[in-house]
Amino acid sequence: MNRLPLPAWLKTQVPKGQKYFQLKKDLKELNLNTVCEEAKCPNIGECWGQTATATIMLMGDTCTRGCRFCSVKTSRKPPPLDTKEPENVAKAIVKWGLDYVVLTSVDRDDLPDGGANHFASTVRHLKQFSPKIMVECLTGDFAGDLKMVELMAKSGLDVYSHNIETTEKFTPFVRDGRAGYRQSLKVLEAAKEFASQLEDRKVLTKSSIMLGFGEKDEEILQALKDLRLANVDLVTLGQYMQPTKRHLKVHKYVEPQKFEEWKEKCYDLGFSFVASGPLVRSSFKAGDALKALKAAEVDGKTRNVHKV
């Protein structure tokens, strides 16, 4: 199948502007890796050029897994962890002056704990240096080790995010063979359960689905129902876009109106917040979303709190 032509609604401007280049310079000086660059996110111009936000990627830029949608570098044996990274990254982020940050990481199946202790240490350092900062962590599945999920859920984070990425049927074709649809649901369910044991904070859980692999509406709906059964609070839906010729081709470009319909369906299912649109990604305007949700909770409303 030949590559589908890119529809007008997915065409984005070349990144530019003073904020964009200043942030690019700051990140380089602070020695911070971002998933925005590594995963070739289409929103980099908007996030960096307007809101000056980025998703920081921990544990290097090389992943032990090879998902067929992702452009991050892969290796069976990535370089060793930088033991000073948790503290250095936390200091850099605090220096950056953010009130909301998204942390993610490559998968590190080469490590006994999957890198969970390293990840959790970064969160603890952040909260130590800046107690009011809100932290969202987009984690891998830690090979299904729920002890590591508990460690992360109780690390001090505010949002525990783990992406199922696609429907159950398409998981074997889209994700690395070590990932699993049911395993991811167990991670999300366990994260919520462990977080509920905390008395000093409320932790939200979040997941994301890409559309355009060829999935049917009933399969998407079932995935959303499965997420709600796992007590997931927040969900995002976006269009899969082929990063390079080596990756899975796009089967279909979903029209913006369809994403709006899915947003309404998600709210009907009981999600507290939904971001749904062709260019939406898991961390897109994440801080704005949580702030809007908290404001809506104060007003006693949780529906349509944010338009993306």
C-alpha positions as CSV (number, residue, x, y, z in Angstrom):
1,M,0.0,0.0,0.0
2,N,1.3,3.4,-1.0
3,R,1.6,6.1,1.7
4,L,-1.6,8.2,2.0
5,P,-1.4,11.9,1.2
6,L,-1.4,14.1,4.3
7,P,-4.7,15.8,4.7
8,A,-4.8,19.6,5.2
9,W,-5.9,19.3,8.9
10,L,-2.6,17.5,9.7
11,K,-0.2,20.0,8.1
12,T,1.7,22.0,10.7
13,Q,4.0,24.9,10.4
14,V,7.7,24.7,10.5
15,P,8.8,25.4,14.2
16,K,9.9,29.0,14.6
17,G,9.8,31.9,16.9
18,Q,11.9,33.3,19.8
19,K,10.3,31.0,22.4
20,Y,10.9,27.9,20.3
21,F,14.6,28.6,19.7
22,Q,15.2,29.8,23.3
23,L,13.7,26.6,24.7
24,K,15.7,24.5,22.3
25,K,18.8,26.4,23.5
26,D,17.8,26.0,27.2
27,L,17.2,22.2,26.9
28,K,20.6,21.7,25.2
29,E,22.4,23.8,27.9
30,L,20.6,21.9,30.7
31,N,21.4,18.6,29.0
32,L,17.8,17.4,28.9
33,N,16.4,14.9,26.4
34,T,12.8,15.4,25.2
35,V,10.4,12.9,23.7
36,C,9.2,15.9,21.6
37,E,12.4,15.7,19.5
38,E,13.1,12.0,19.8
39,A,9.6,10.9,18.8
40,K,9.3,13.7,16.1
41,C,6.1,15.1,17.7
42,P,4.1,17.2,15.3
43,N,3.1,19.6,18.1
44,I,6.7,20.7,18.9
45,G,6.3,24.1,17.2
46,E,3.1,24.9,19.2
47,C,4.3,23.5,22.6
48,W,7.8,25.0,22.4
49,G,6.9,28.1,20.5
50,Q,3.8,29.2,22.5
51,T,3.4,27.5,25.9
52,A,7.1,26.7,26.4
53,T,6.4,23.2,27.7
54,A,8.2,20.0,26.9
55,T,8.1,16.3,27.9
56,I,11.4,15.3,29.5
57,M,12.8,11.8,28.7
58,L,14.8,10.1,31.3
59,M,17.3,7.2,31.2
60,G,18.8,8.1,27.9
61,D,17.6,8.3,24.3
62,T,17.8,4.6,23.5
63,C,15.0,2.1,24.2
64,T,15.2,-1.6,24.6
65,R,11.9,-2.1,22.8
66,G,11.0,-1.6,19.1
67,C,7.4,-0.5,18.8
68,R,6.4,-0.2,15.2
69,F,5.0,3.3,15.6
70,C,7.8,4.9,17.5
71,S,11.0,6.6,16.1
72,V,13.0,6.5,19.3
73,K,16.4,4.7,18.9
74,T,16.5,1.0,20.0
75,S,19.2,-1.3,21.4
76,R,19.2,-4.5,23.4
77,K,21.8,-2.9,25.7
78,P,21.6,0.9,26.0
79,P,24.3,2.9,27.8
80,P,24.3,2.6,31.6
81,L,22.2,5.0,33.6
82,D,23.6,8.3,34.7
83,T,23.2,8.0,38.5
84,K,23.3,11.8,38.9
85,E,20.5,12.3,36.4
86,P,17.5,12.3,38.9
87,E,19.0,15.2,40.9
88,N,20.4,17.1,37.9
89,V,17.2,16.8,35.9
90,A,15.2,18.0,38.9
91,K,17.5,21.0,39.4
92,A,17.3,21.9,35.7
93,I,13.5,21.7,35.6
94,V,13.2,23.9,38.8
95,K,15.7,26.3,37.2
96,W,13.5,26.3,34.1
97,G,10.6,27.7,36.3
98,L,7.8,25.3,35.4
99,D,4.7,24.7,37.6
100,Y,3.8,21.5,35.6
101,V,6.2,19.0,34.1
102,V,5.8,15.7,32.2
103,L,8.4,13.1,32.7
104,T,8.7,10.0,30.6
105,S,11.4,7.5,29.7
106,V,12.6,4.9,27.3
107,D,11.9,1.3,28.3
108,R,14.8,-0.3,30.1
109,D,14.2,-4.0,30.1
110,D,18.0,-4.5,30.6
111,L,17.6,-3.3,34.2
112,P,16.1,-5.5,37.0
113,D,13.6,-2.8,38.0
114,G,13.0,-1.4,34.6
115,G,14.4,1.9,35.8
116,A,11.6,2.5,38.2
117,N,13.8,3.5,41.1
118,H,15.7,6.0,38.9
119,F,12.3,7.4,37.7
120,A,10.9,7.6,41.2
121,S,14.0,9.3,42.5
122,T,13.6,12.0,39.9
123,V,10.1,12.7,41.1
124,R,11.2,12.8,44.7
125,H,14.0,15.3,43.9
126,L,11.6,17.5,42.0
127,K,9.1,17.6,44.9
128,Q,12.0,18.2,47.3
129,F,13.3,21.2,45.3
130,S,9.8,22.5,44.3
131,P,7.0,21.1,46.5
132,K,4.2,22.9,44.5
133,I,5.3,21.6,41.1
134,M,2.8,19.2,39.5
135,V,4.4,16.1,38.0
136,E,3.0,13.8,35.4
137,C,4.8,10.6,34.8
138,L,4.3,8.6,31.5
139,T,5.8,5.2,32.3
140,G,6.3,2.0,30.6
141,D,4.9,-1.3,31.9
142,F,7.9,-2.4,33.9
143,A,7.4,-5.8,32.3
144,G,4.3,-6.2,34.4
145,D,6.1,-5.9,37.8
146,L,3.4,-4.3,40.0
147,K,5.9,-3.6,42.8
148,M,7.6,-1.1,40.4
149,V,4.2,0.3,39.6
150,E,3.5,0.8,43.3
151,L,6.9,2.5,43.7
152,M,6.0,5.0,41.0
153,A,2.4,5.5,42.2
154,K,3.7,6.4,45.6
155,S,6.7,8.5,44.5
156,G,4.9,11.9,44.8
157,L,3.6,12.2,41.3
158,D,0.3,13.8,40.5
159,V,-0.7,12.0,37.3
160,Y,0.3,8.4,36.6
161,S,0.2,7.9,32.8
162,H,0.6,4.7,30.8
163,N,-0.5,4.3,27.2
164,I,-2.3,1.3,25.8
165,E,-1.6,3.0,22.4
166,T,-4.1,1.0,20.4
167,T,-6.9,-1.6,20.5
168,E,-6.5,-5.1,21.8
169,K,-6.6,-6.6,18.2
170,F,-3.9,-4.3,16.9
171,T,-1.6,-4.4,19.9
172,P,0.6,-7.4,18.5
173,F,1.1,-5.5,15.3
174,V,1.7,-2.0,16.7
175,R,3.6,-2.5,20.0
176,D,6.7,-4.5,20.9
177,G,6.1,-8.1,21.6
178,R,7.0,-7.7,25.3
179,A,4.1,-5.2,25.7
180,G,0.6,-6.5,26.2
181,Y,-2.9,-4.9,26.1
182,R,-4.0,-6.7,29.2
183,Q,-0.7,-6.1,30.9
184,S,-1.1,-2.4,30.3
185,L,-4.6,-2.4,31.8
186,K,-3.3,-4.2,34.9
187,V,-0.6,-1.5,35.2
188,L,-3.2,1.3,35.1
189,E,-5.6,-0.5,37.5
190,A,-2.8,-1.2,39.9
191,A,-1.5,2.4,39.8
192,K,-4.9,3.7,40.8
193,E,-5.3,1.1,43.5
194,F,-1.8,1.9,45.0
195,A,-2.4,5.6,44.7
196,S,-5.7,5.3,46.6
197,Q,-3.7,4.2,49.6
198,L,-2.2,7.6,49.9
199,E,-3.8,9.9,52.4
200,D,-2.0,13.1,51.5
201,R,-2.8,13.4,47.7
202,K,-5.1,12.4,45.0
203,V,-3.4,10.8,42.0
204,L,-5.1,10.7,38.6
205,T,-4.5,8.0,36.0
206,K,-4.3,8.6,32.3
207,S,-3.9,6.7,29.0
208,S,-3.8,7.4,25.3
209,I,-4.9,5.7,22.1
210,M,-3.8,6.4,18.5
211,L,-6.2,6.0,15.7
212,G,-5.5,5.2,12.0
213,F,-4.1,1.6,12.1
214,G,-7.3,0.1,10.7
215,E,-9.2,-0.4,13.9
216,K,-13.0,-0.5,13.9
217,D,-15.3,1.7,15.9
218,E,-16.4,-1.1,18.1
219,E,-12.8,-2.0,18.9
220,I,-12.1,1.5,19.9
221,L,-15.2,1.7,22.1
222,Q,-14.2,-1.6,23.8
223,A,-10.7,-0.2,24.5
224,L,-12.3,2.9,26.1
225,K,-14.6,0.7,28.2
226,D,-11.6,-1.3,29.3
227,L,-9.8,1.8,30.4
228,R,-12.8,2.9,32.5
229,L,-13.0,-0.5,34.1
230,A,-9.4,0.0,35.1
231,N,-10.5,3.3,36.7
232,V,-8.6,5.5,34.3
233,D,-9.5,9.2,34.8
234,L,-8.1,11.0,31.8
235,V,-7.8,9.8,28.2
236,T,-6.4,11.3,25.0
237,L,-7.0,10.2,21.4
238,G,-4.9,11.3,18.4
239,Q,-4.0,10.4,14.8
240,Y,-1.2,7.9,14.2
241,M,1.4,9.5,11.9
242,Q,4.1,7.4,10.3
243,P,7.4,8.9,11.5
244,T,9.7,7.3,8.9
245,K,9.4,4.9,5.9
246,R,10.5,2.0,8.2
247,H,7.5,2.3,10.5
248,L,3.9,1.2,10.1
249,K,2.0,2.9,7.4
250,V,-1.1,4.9,8.1
251,H,-4.2,2.9,7.2
252,K,-6.6,5.9,7.5
253,Y,-6.6,9.5,8.4
254,V,-9.5,10.1,10.8
255,E,-11.4,13.3,10.2
256,P,-11.6,16.0,13.0
257,Q,-15.3,15.6,13.4
258,K,-14.9,11.9,14.2
259,F,-12.5,12.8,17.0
260,E,-15.1,15.2,18.4
261,E,-17.6,12.3,18.4
262,W,-15.1,10.1,20.3
263,K,-14.6,12.9,22.8
264,E,-18.4,13.0,23.6
265,K,-18.5,9.2,23.8
266,C,-15.6,9.3,26.3
267,Y,-17.4,11.7,28.5
268,D,-20.5,9.6,28.3
269,L,-18.4,6.6,29.5
270,G,-17.3,8.6,32.6
271,F,-13.8,9.9,31.9
272,S,-13.1,13.1,33.9
273,F,-11.1,14.7,31.1
274,V,-10.7,14.0,27.4
275,A,-8.4,15.5,24.7
276,S,-9.4,14.2,21.3
277,G,-8.1,15.5,18.0
278,P,-5.9,14.6,15.0
279,L,-2.8,16.3,16.5
280,V,-3.4,15.4,20.1
281,R,-0.7,13.4,21.8
282,S,-0.5,12.0,25.2
283,S,1.3,15.0,26.8
284,F,-0.2,17.7,24.6
285,K,-1.0,20.7,26.8
286,A,-1.1,18.3,29.8
287,G,-0.6,21.1,32.3
288,D,-3.5,23.1,30.9
289,A,-5.7,20.0,31.0
290,L,-5.0,19.2,34.7
291,K,-5.5,22.9,35.7
292,A,-8.8,23.0,33.8
293,L,-9.9,19.8,35.5
294,K,-9.1,21.0,39.0
295,A,-10.9,24.3,38.3
296,A,-13.9,22.3,37.0
297,E,-13.9,20.2,40.1
298,V,-14.1,23.3,42.2
299,D,-17.2,24.4,40.2
300,G,-18.7,20.9,40.4
301,K,-18.2,20.3,36.7
302,T,-16.0,17.8,34.8
303,R,-17.4,17.8,31.3
304,N,-16.0,19.9,28.4
305,V,-13.5,21.6,30.7
306,H,-11.0,22.0,27.9
307,K,-11.3,22.3,24.1
308,V,-8.3,20.9,22.1
